[in-house]
Amino acid sequence: MRHLLLIVLLFSGSATIHAQWRVALLTGTATSHGDSRDEIDPAHPEFHAEGPATLTVAFAREHGPWRVGLELHHTSADLAEVSVSSVVTTRDVLKAWGTAFEVAHRIAGHQGAPALNLSVAAGIDRWTFDLTESSPRWRASARGALEAELPINRSWSAVIRGEVTGGPSVFKAAELPEGFVRRTAIRLGLVLGIARRP
């Protein structure tokens, strides 16, 4: 009897563990606010990383409604000076490689059916700035997201996510023109992708 129980536990355990892993490929863009602002000019123009686009590979393990994951991502962004009346953009000069640790909880639906997940993440990125000879800089960030997962079949699902990310300015003080000060960078993004449970 004990051997039969052990066999049942082994097979059921391996099936459960097998179903817990999730791999996702995600891509998204964001709108940016902050990074730096001119405190002298009454119009308060900003320098910021404009329209950051991110490609992400995420690995996660699920346990009931909870999911814990690690991601690797690459981001590229334009440099923009934004004022009330104009926007001056230099294309594709800011780039970053980074990683993040994410915890998510399913708040509606269930696995294998449409589901809604709420997540928080902490990450770190190594930014480079092509217009200067300054060294790369590391920036930490925090993120909150609301994610819809829509099954395509037993293994694949579509992912739609809205997220907000905050962190220190990507700029160093010496890189900014006179009058500009660094400010917290806030990014509001829309992410699309696919996820697979092997």
N, C-alpha and C positions, 0 to 999 in steps of 0.2 A: 504494500500500500504506500509506504514511504517513497519507493522508487517511482511509482506512478505519479505521485504528487510532485516529486522533483522534476520529472519530465514535463509535466504540464506547466509548472512554473518557469522552466527554462524556455520553452517555446513561447509562452505568452509574454514573458519578459523581453525576449529578443524582438518580438513583433512590436511591442510598445516602444522600445528604444529606437527601432528602425524608423518608426513613424514620427519620432520627435525632431528629427533634423530637418532644416529648411535652408535652402540656398536661394538668394534673390539677386537679380541684376536690375539696377535702378538708374534712371537718368532724370535730371530735373534742372530747372532754372529758377532764379529768385530775383526779387526786387530788393534793392539795398537802401539803407538809410544810415546816417552816421559816418563812421570812420574818421572824418575830420570836418571842422567847420570854421569859417572866418568869423571871429567874435568882434572884430573891429567894424567891418562893413555892415551897415544896417540891414542889408538884404540877406546876410548870413549864407553866402554860397558854400557849398560842400565839395570836397574831394572824396570820392569813395570808389570802392570796387563795384563797378556797374554790371548788372546782369550776370552774376556768377552762374556758370553751368557746371554741373557735377555728374560724374559717372561713378557708380558705387557697386561694389560686390559685397554682399552681406551674408554671413554664416550665422545661423541661430539654432538653438535647441529649445523645443517647446515642452512644457510640462503642464497639462491641463490648459487653463486660460492664460498662463504666463509664458513669456518668451524672453530669453536672454541671448544676446547676439554680439558679434564683433564684426565691424565693417572696415573695408579699405576703400578709399575714394580719391579721385583726382578732380580738381577744380580749376577752371580758367575763367578769368574775368577781364573786362575792359576797365580802363581808368577814366573816370568822368569828373568834370567840374560842372556842377549843377547850380544854377541860380534861378531866380524867379522867371527871367526872360529867355534864358538860353542854356544849352547843354553842349559842352565840348568834350568829345570822346576820343581816346586813343585806344585802338583795338588790341585785345588779347595780350596785354603786358603783365598781368598778374596771374601767377600759377601756384598751385599748392598740391602737395600729396599729404594725405592724412589718414587717421584711423579714429574710430569712435566705438564706445561700448554702450549698448542700448538695452533697456529693459522695457518690455511692452506687456500690456494686459488687455485681453479680449473683453470688451464691455458689451458687445451684442453679437448674436449669432453663435456658431460653433464650427469646429474644424470640419471641412468638407462641404460647408455651406457658406453663403455670403456672411462676412463677419466684419466688425468694426473694432479696431485696436487703438488704444491710447498708449503712447510711448514717450519716454524721456531718455536722453543720451548725453554723454560727455565725451568730447573729442579733443584732439590736438592736431594741428596742421603746420607743415613747413612751407611757408610762403616765399616766393622769389618775385622780384620786381625788376623787369627787364630794362627799365629806363635809368636805373642807377647801378653803380658798382658796389653798392653796400651788400653786406653779407645777408644770407637768408635769415628769416626770423620765424620763431615758433610762436603760435597763438593757440590758446585753449578756447573752447567754446562749449556752450550748453544748448540743447535742442529739445523742443517739445513737438510732437506730431500726432495727427489724427489720421489713421490709415484704414482704407477700405480694401478688403481682400475678396476677390470675386473668382470662384472656382471655374476653371475651363474644363478640366476632367479630374480624375482621381489624383493625379500627380502635379498638375500645373494649375496656377491661378494668376490672375491679373491683379496688380497692386496700383492703387491710386492714393496718394498721400499729400496732405497739406502740412507744412511745417514752419516753425519759426525758430531761428537760430540767433543767439547773441554771444558776443565776445569782444575782446579788445580790438582797437583799430589795427588794421594791417600795416599802417605806416609807422615809421620812426619819426620822432619830433624833428630831427635834422633834415628830413626829406620834405617837410612842409614849408610853403611860403610864409612870409611874415604875416602874423595875425591869425594864422590857422592853428587850431589846437586839436589834439586827438580826442575822439569821442567813441563811445560804445558803438560797435557795428551791429545793426539789426537787419536780418534778412528774412523775408517772407517768401516761401518757395512752394512750387507745385512739382511733385515727383510722380513719374509713371514707371512701371516695370513689370517684370514677371518673376514668379517664385515657383520653386519646385521642391517637393518633398520626395526624396529618393525612394 
